[in-house]
Amino acid sequence: MKKTLLASTLGLVALGAQAQSSVTLYGIVDTGIGYQSSGTSLGKTSGGASSVKMVQGVWAGSRFGFKGSEDLGGGTRAIFQLEEGYNSSTGAESTSGLMFSRGAYVGLANQNYGSLTAGRQYAPYYSLLAPYSPTTWLTGAYGAHPGDLDSMDTIYRINNALIYTSPNLAGFTFSGMYALGGVAGSTGAGQSWSLAANYIHGPVGLAVGFERLNNSTNGGGAWGANSTASSNGEPGVSGITNGYQTAAAQQRFAVTGGYTFNSQWDISASYSNVQYVAGAGSKFLDTAIWNTGGVVLHYKPLTTLDLAAGYSYTRAAKANGVTSAASYQQYNLSQYVTLSKRTGIYFVEAYQRAGGQTLGTNGAGDIINATADIGDGQNSAPSSSRSQVAGAVGIIHRF
């Protein structure tokens, strides 16, 4: 009798302990077929050819991860997340050499005081602006602003980051980040920081954010290993910014917002100002500046069908010997068919037209015609001409 009572008591204690903590395994598999016109190697402007290939992570990056929390009492929880990106068409890591490339952090969260987390994370600039980013309905691969110049897609994560995010305060949320570069004798080298806020009330939402990414290579040049800004390669390299990749720093300011008309229609808009700051070691002389404005209209005619259309315009400032400033107009369409709670089929189409001139790979003095680079899915193979057409069809499953 005593043994039975003891066993029952221990069982209840175990159940109570489980109720205080949780760990969730989750993931996404996203694979499709994509078309791209006139692609070529980054930095070259001739010899391009169209391609049809298997693509992955178009609607949402393929991934698996673990996230969990433990109740510490008093409304405070310990939280963590480990998330790995992978190529669902080959099984390879999305970022070579990184086991948890999409995120690895731990921290504390309180319902009244907010959260504080440490590790590899998205900057507040992205996380608070994301609800009204063009990638929500157009995807990042095809719908991000040209080359994902303003970092509104998910390719940027920040290493060594400390992030505080406030609780929701009458519709307002604030967040701040500081990431340590860790360069001996130079505290500012390689560091990143970001501030952002958003306000969501009923059908209306508005967000504003800023981020600064410093090169750990003193004065600019190839981005050093201690630079906390991290993407699938050097931060911000695309057909749009190829001639400016030796910047001493990058900084971005953006505003996004949206309005929901009813259960079928909503609209979102965004504006960004991006600057690549020149340093003594940069291959260009003057700060390069781009301004981008965009709008996305989303329509849901059926519970199983989402349709969206978007347009963006990007214009560079005249600098570094360029007298005809580069410009990029991008048009996007997307269709998403819901098959079940976890599975869907998508179609995305895009066209971009570039104008003016920009710097080539060699920087100052190497002035070339601007070429098209749709979204961020074509960054390694932008167009060899001023125009580019791209599209994809795929299936996505969440678990």
N, C-alpha and C positions, 0 to 999 in steps of 0.2 A: 504493500500500500504506500509506504514511504517512498519507495523507488518510483512508483507510478506518479506520485505527486511531484517528486523532484524532477522527473523527466518532463512533465507537463509545464512546470515552472520555467525550466531552461528553454523549452520550446517557445514559450510566450516571450521570454527575454530576447531570444534570437529574432523572432518576428518583429519585435519593437525596434531592435537595432537596424534591421533591414529597412524599416519604414523611415528611419532617420537619414538614410543615405541612398543614392542611386547612381548607376552607371548605365549609359545607353550606347549601344552600337548602332550606327546609322551609315547611310551611304547613298551614292547616286551612280548609275551607269548610263552614259549618254554617248551614243554612237550613230553615225550617219554617213551620207555621201555628199561631198561638196564639189562645187565648180568654181573656178577662178580664172578670169581672163588675163592674158598678158602678164603673167608673173615673171619675176626675175630675181636674181640674188640681190640682197640688200647692198645699196651703194652703187649698183650698176643701172644704166639707163637704156640698155639696148639688148637685143637678143631674147626678149621675153616670149613665152609661149603659154597657151591656155592649158589647164590641167583639170582632170576629174580624179578625185582621190577620196579615200576614206578619211572622215574627220571625226573628232570626238570632243566632248565637253562643250558643244556649241550652245545649247540652251542653258545648261548648268554644268560646271566643271565636274568631270568624273572624280569621285572621292570616296573614302571611307574614313570613319573617325569614331572617337570615343569622347563622350562628355558626361560629366557627373557633378554631383553636389553632395555635401554633408551638412546636416542641420547642426549648428553649433549652439543654438539657443538664442533667445532674445531677438529673433528675427534675422540673425546673421547666418550665412551659409559659406562654407568653403566650396569653391567651384574650380573646375579645370576643363580643358578641351585639348585633344590631340587629333589633328586632321591631316591626312595624307592625300595628295592628289596623284592620280595615275592616268596613263594613257589607255583607254579601254579598247583600243584597236590593236595594241601591241603588248600591253601589260607592263610597260616601262614606267618608271617614276616620272611624274610631270616635271620635276626639277631634279636633275641628276645629283646624287650625293646627299639629298635631304630626305630623311625618313618621314618627317611630318612637315612638309613644305607649306601646307595651307594654314597651319596654326599650331602653336604649342605654348599654352599659358596656364597659369594657376593664379588664384586670387581669392578675395573675400567679397561677398555681396550682402547688402543689408537693405531691406525694403524701405527704410526711412532715410538712409544716408548714401545710397548708391553703391557702386562697385569699384574696387581697385584690383587691377590685374597686372601680371608681369610675364613677359615672354615674347614670342613671335606672334604678332597680331595685326589686324587692320587698323589703320590710323582713323581717328575720329572724323577726319576730312572725308573718308569714304563711308564709314558706317552710318553716320548721321545724314549724309546727303543721298545715300543709296535709294531710299524709297521713291525718289522722284528722278532718278538717273535714267538716261535713255536705254540702259541695258535691261531694265526691268521687263520690258515687253519686246525689245528688238534684239536682245542678246548682246554680249560683249564682242563675240567673234565677228559679227557683221554689223552690229548697231552702235557700238561705242563710237564716240566722236573720233575723227580720223587719227589712226595710230594710237588710240586711247591717250592722246596728248594730255588730257586733263585728269587722267587716272580715276575715272568714274567706273571702271570695271574692276574685277577682283584680282588682277594680276599682281598688285602691290601688297606685300606684307612687310611689316617693319620688325627687324630683329631688336632684341635688348630693350623692348618697349615697356614703359610704365604708363598705364592708362587709368584715369579716373573718369567715371561716368555717373552723373547725378541721377536720382530717381526722377520720375515724371512729376513735374511741379506745375500743376494747373495747365498742362499741355506742353510745357517747355522741358527740354532735356539738354544738358550741357555736357561736354566732354573735353578733356585735355590729355595730351600725350607728350612725354619726353623719352627719347631713346638715346642711350649712351653709345658713343662711337668707340670708346676705349683706346684711343690712340695716345700712347705715352707722350707726355709733355705738351699735348695740344687738346684740351678738353673739347673745343668746338669742332675739331676735325671729325668727320664721319657721323656726327650727331644728327638727329631729326627731331622735329617737334610739330605739333598740330593742335589746333583749337577748332571746335565746331559746336553748333547749336541748332536745334530744330524745334518747330512749334507745329503741333497737329491738333486741330480742333474740328470735330465733325467732318465735313467734306473738304476742308481747307488744310493745306500743309505747306510749310516753308522751312528751308534749311540754308545755313551759311557755314562755310568752312575755309580754313587756311592750313597749308602745310609747307614746311621748309625742310629740304633734304640736302645735307652738306656732304660733299665729296671728302673722303678721308685722305685722298692724295692731295697734299698741300698745294693750293693754288690752282687746282684743276688738272685734267689729264685723264688717263684711264681710271675708272672708279675703283678705289682700293677695297680690299677685303673687309676692312673695318667699317665701311659705309653701311649704316643700319638699314637704309632703303634697299629693299630686295624684291625682285620680280623674277620672271623666267629669263634671266639674263641681266645685262646692265640696265639700270632703271631708265625707262623712257626712250629706248632706242627703237626707231621705226623709220619708215620712209619720210616721215614728216620732220623728224629731229636728228636724222643721221649725221648731218654736218655739225651738230652742236653737242654731241655726246661727251665731249671732254670738258663740260661745264664744271665750274668750281662748286656750284649749287643749283638746285632746282627749287622753285617755289610756285605754289598754286593757290589761287583764290577762286571760290565758286559759290554760286547761289542756285538752288533748285527749289521748285515748288510745284504744287499740283492742286487740282480741283476735281471732285467727283460730282457729276451732274445728277446721276441716278444709278440704278443697278446695272445699266448697260454702258454708259458713257463716262469716261474721265479723260483728263488732259494733264500733261506735265510739261514743264519747261525748265531750261537750264542755261546758265551763263558762266563762263570761266575765263580767267586771265592767267596765263602760264608764262613764267619767265625762266630762261636758262641763263644763269649768271656767269659771265666770263671771269677767268682768273689768269694769273701769270702763266700757268701751264696749259691753258686752253688753246685750241687751234683756231679760235675765233676771237674777235676783239671786243665786240659790243654785246651787251645783254640782248638776247633774242626774246621777242615777245609775241605771243599768239592770243587772240581773242576769239572765243567760240560761243555761238548761241544756237540753241536747238529746241525743238518742240516735238512731242509725241502724243498722238491721239489713239486711245484704246477703246474698242467697241466689243461688247459681249452680247451678240444677238441670241445665243443659246447658252444653256448652262454648261454645255460641252464644247463650246467654240469661243476662242479669243482671237480677235483681229487687231492689228496695230499698224500705224503708218507714222513715219518720222522724217524730219528734215533737219539738217544742221549746216551751219556756215562758219568756216574758220578762216581768219585772215591774220597773216603775220605782219609785223612792223618792218619798215625799211631799215636795214642795218647791215653791217659787215660787207659793204660794197654792193648789196642788192638794191637795185633801183626800181624793180618791178616786183612788189611784195607778193609772196605766195598766197594763194587762196584755195580753199577746198569746199566744194558743195557735195553733200552726201544725202541720198534718198534711200529710205528703208521701208520694207513691208515684212510683216510676220503673221503666221497663222498657227495656232496651237489647238489641237484636237484632244480633248480629254477622253481617254479610254476607260480609266478607273481612277480611284483615289490616288494610286501610286504611279500610273503609267500614262504616257501621252505621246502623240506624234506631232512633230513640228515641221514647218516650212519657213525659210527665211530667204529674202532677196534683197540685194543692195546694188546701188550704182553710185559712183563717185567721179567727179570731174575736178581736176586741179588746174590752176592757172598761175601765171607769174613765175618767179625764180626763187631758188633757195641755195644753200650751201651743199656741196658734195661732201664725201667722206673726208677729204683732206682739209676741210675747214676754210678759213679765210683765203680768198683768191680763187677758190674752186667753185665758181658759180654755175649752176645747172638749172635746167627747166624743172619745175616742181612736178612730181609724178604722184599718181593716186595711190592711196593705201587705206582700204576699207577697214573700218573697225580696228580690232587688234588681232584678228585671226590671220591677217596677211602680212604681219609685221616683218617676218623673215623673208617674204617674197612679195614686195610691193610691185605695183604695175611698172612696166617698162615705158609707159606712155602717160599722157595726162588723164586717161580714162580707165576705169576698171569696173567690171561687172562680176558679182559673186553671188552664190546662193547655196543652200543646203537643204536636205531633207533628212530627218533622223528620228530616232525613238529614244525616249528617256524613261528610266524606271528608278523609283526611289524606294529605299528599304530602311 
